[in-house]
């Protein structure tokens, strides 16, 4: 089903490309747009993860720079039956995270400095488990391809605003059609993102809770992330809003159409589903049994602690380093 969904997504985006090309230059423009779409699809498949990480300003971290976070992720990946993904840090005070990579063998998890600053160890583990669920379900290919193509469609539509109305014999609907295309094409791309994103997030919440064995921690993490994200600007996400659907929670400020066409399910509904799942786990009945929980102590993380970000002084009074950042 994931392969079929990706195929349908690529076909739909390609058709949208061709439609934009037709509005710009008639049948000749449609043919050029088709060739451009094929090239963009190929580029998105092989390089979109690198482009997304670059656009978000993510920097790779390793066992030396973040030993406890790295070990926690390794244990969670083992619990999910996945290879260890590459870990990246996004330099923003907004707590958030996303996953990318075209396959589980090429998986990447990126967390923000705000995530490890404001969430405790259980909550960070639950967020990472959520992102690992995306990798395991191969959602990351769909996410990165969607983000790349949506951004390209928006650029192509803007290009048509300047060149599409110059010659009526090339543009079948004239300048009015170009204006309509500039408005409608990005919205259509956004609607495709919506269709994929909502069900994907619910499924990743469920599978992530099973991977970490702690649905309550994921629920509290989502509550904190949602609350803090509204008060903190993620500048990299604001510059590339087509990437917003990749994050665990919408990273954009409230001053965008993204609120009308949200790529994420309602956070209260997600929290309610996780709370219900946690109740079933505590009661020992109904639903699926979570996988073996990753013990925070085994992961070298003290339960409930707040983590510090790289380059800051330890928070403990005794002057000893604390937290997974050493």
N, C-alpha and C positions, 0 to 999 in steps of 0.2 A: 504493500500500500504506500509506503514511503517513496519507493521508486516511481510508482504511478503518479503520486502527488507531485513529485519533482518534475516529471515529464509534462504533466498538465500545466504546471506553473510556467515552465520554460516556453511551452507552446503558446500560452496566453500572453506572456510578455512579448514574445516574438510577433504575435498578431498585433499587439498594441503598437509595437515599433513600426510595423508595416502600415498601420492606419495613420500614424503620425507622419510617416514618409509620404503617404498618399496625399495628405492634407497640405504638405509643403510643396510637393512637386509632381502630383499626379502619378501615373503608372511608373514613370522613370524614378521618381522619388521613392515609391514603394519598393522598387527593386533594389535601390541603393540602401534603403533602410533594412531590407531583409538581409543583405550581405553584412551590414553593420551589426545587426542583431546576432547573426551567427558568430561573428568575431567577438562580440561582447559576451555571449554565452560561453564561448571557449575560454575567454579571459577570466570570467567570473568563476568558472569551475576550477581553474588551476591557480588563480592568483588572488581571488577576492578576500581570502582570509588574511593574507599579507597586507592588502590594501586597507581592510577594516582596522587592523591593529595599528597601522601607520596613521590613519586618519584620527584614531582615538588617542594617539600619542602613547601607546602601551610599550612598556619596557620589560624585557624578559627577566625573570628572577629564577634562582637556582637554589640547591640545598645549602650553599654557603651563605647566601644573602638572606634566606628565610627558611631555616632548617625545620622549624616546627610546622609551619604552614605547608611546606613541601611534603613532610612525612604524613601529615593529616590527609592531604590530597592523594598521596600514594595509597594509603590504607583505604580510603573511600573508593578509589579506582579499582583496587583489588576486590573490594566488596561488590562492585558493580560488574566485575569480570572484564575490565577495560585495561588497555595499556596506560601507563602513566602519561597524562597529557602535559604539554608544555604550559608553564605558568607565566602570566604576565601581570604587571601592575600598571593601573591607570592613575595618573597623578591628578586626582580630583577629590575634593572633600565630600562630594556627594556619595553616599554609600550605594553601590550597585555592582553588577557583575554581568558578564556575558560569556558565551562559548562560541567557538568557530572551528573551522576545519572541515575538509570535504569528506572525511571518513573517521571512524574511531581510531585508526592508526595515526591519523594526522590531527588529532584533537588538540584544542587549545582552550584553556580557561583563563579569563582575564578578570581580575578583581580590582576594585578601586581602593585607594589609600583610605578613603572614608569608610569603607566596609570594615576594615580591620581596626579602624579607630573607634567606631561607634557601636559595633556589635560584639557580643561575647563569643567565646570559642564554640559553643554549641550552635549558635546562630550562623556563624561563618561556615562551619562544617555543613550545616543544612543547605546553605546557599550554594556551596561548591557541589554538593550532591545533586541539587537541582540542575546545575550546569552539566554535570556528568550525565544526567538523564537525557539531556538534549543530545549529547555526543553519542550515547548508546542507541538512541532512537533515530540517529542520523538526521536530526532536525537541522544540524548546523549547516549542511550543504544548502538546504532550502533557505535558511536565514540569510546566508552570505550571498547567494545568487539573487535572492529577492532584493536585498539592499543595494547590490551593485546595479541591477537592471532598473530599479525604481529611480535611482539617482541619474542613470543615463537617459531614461525617458524624460525626466524633468529637464535635463540639459538640452535634449533634442527638441523638446517643445519650445523652450526659450529661444533656441536657434531659429526655429520656424517663425517666431515673432518678427525677426529682423529680415528674413529672406523669403518667407513663404508668400507674401502678398505682392511681390514685385511684378510678377507676370501672371495674369489671369489664365493664360493658356496652359500654364504648368500647374497652377493651383485651382482645382475644380470649383471650389467654393469661395475663392477670393479672400480678402482680408478678414471678413467676418468669420469665415471658417477657421482661419488661423487663430484668431482671438479665442474662439470656442475651444480649439485644440489645446492652446496654452493653458487654459483653465481646467479642462476636463481630463487631459492625459495624465497629469500628476495625480489627480484624484482617483482615476482608474487604477493606477499603479498602487496607490495607497489602499484601495479596496482589496486588491489581491493580497497585500501584506496582512490586512485584517483577517481575511478568510483563513489564512494559514496560522496566524499567530495565536488566536484565541484558544482553539482546541489544543494547540501545541503546549501552551503554558499550563493548562489544567493537567495534561498528561505528565508533563515534566514535574509538576508539584507532587503528583501521586508517586511517580517512580523515584523522585529524589527523596521523598519521605521514607520510602522503602529502603533505599540505599543507605541512608544514615540511621534509619530506625528511630527517628525522632520527629514526627510530624508537628508536634507542638513547637519545637525550636524553629522550624521553617515558618510556621504561622507568626510567631513573634518577630522573626527576621523580616518578613514581608510588611508587618505593621510598622516597624521602625524605619525600614527603607522608604515606604510610601510617605510617611510623615516627614522624614528628613529631606527627601528629594524635592518636596514642594518648597522648601526653604533654602535649597542650595542649588546653584547653577552649575551644570556640567557643560563647560564651554565647548569641549570637543563634540559632544552630542548635539549641541545647538548649531554648530557649524555644519553638521552632517545629519539632519533630521531623518533621512531615509534609513539610518542605522538604528533608530530608536527601538524598533521592534525586537532587536537582538538581546536587549538587556532584560534582566529578570523583572524589573519594574520600569515604567516609562520614565526616562531621564530628562524629558523636555519640560520647560517651564509652562505655565498655564496660558501663555499668550500665543497659542498656535491652534490651527485647525485640528491638530492632533487630538485635542480634547473631544471634538465632534466625531472624528473617525479614529477612535482609540484602537491601537494595535494590541492592547493588553486587556484581559478580562478585568472586571471590577474586583479590586483587591479585597473588598469585604466578602465577596463570594468565594474567593480563593481561601481566605482565612477560615471561613465557615466550613468549607470542605475539609481542610486540614484539621480543624478542631474536632470535627466529627470522626475523622480517621483516628485521631489520637485517643478519642473516647473509646472507640472499638478496640484499640490496642490495649488500653488500660483494663477494659472489661473482659478482654480475652475472647470476644466473640464477634462474628461477622466480619466481612471484608477480607482482604488479603493480609497475611502476616508479613510484617516488615522483615527485611533481611537483617542479619546480625548487625547490631548497632556498633559503630566505631566508638570505642571507649575514649573519651577525651584524655584520660591519663595515659593510655597506651599510645596516643598520638602526641604525647609530650606537651599537652596543653591543659592547663588547670581549668576546671569547670567554672564558668561564670566570670572569668577574668576579662578585662578589657585589654586589647592588644595595642601596641604602639607601632607607628609606621616607621619605615627606614629613615635613618638620619636624625631621629629625635632622641632625647635623653630618656633613660629608664624612668618609670613612674614610681618605683619602689623607693622607700626612704633609706634603705640600707645601701643604696648605690649599686646594687647588683642588677645585671640585665634581667629583663623579664619579658615574657610573651614570645610568640613564635618568630619575631624578628630578631631574636638574640639579645 
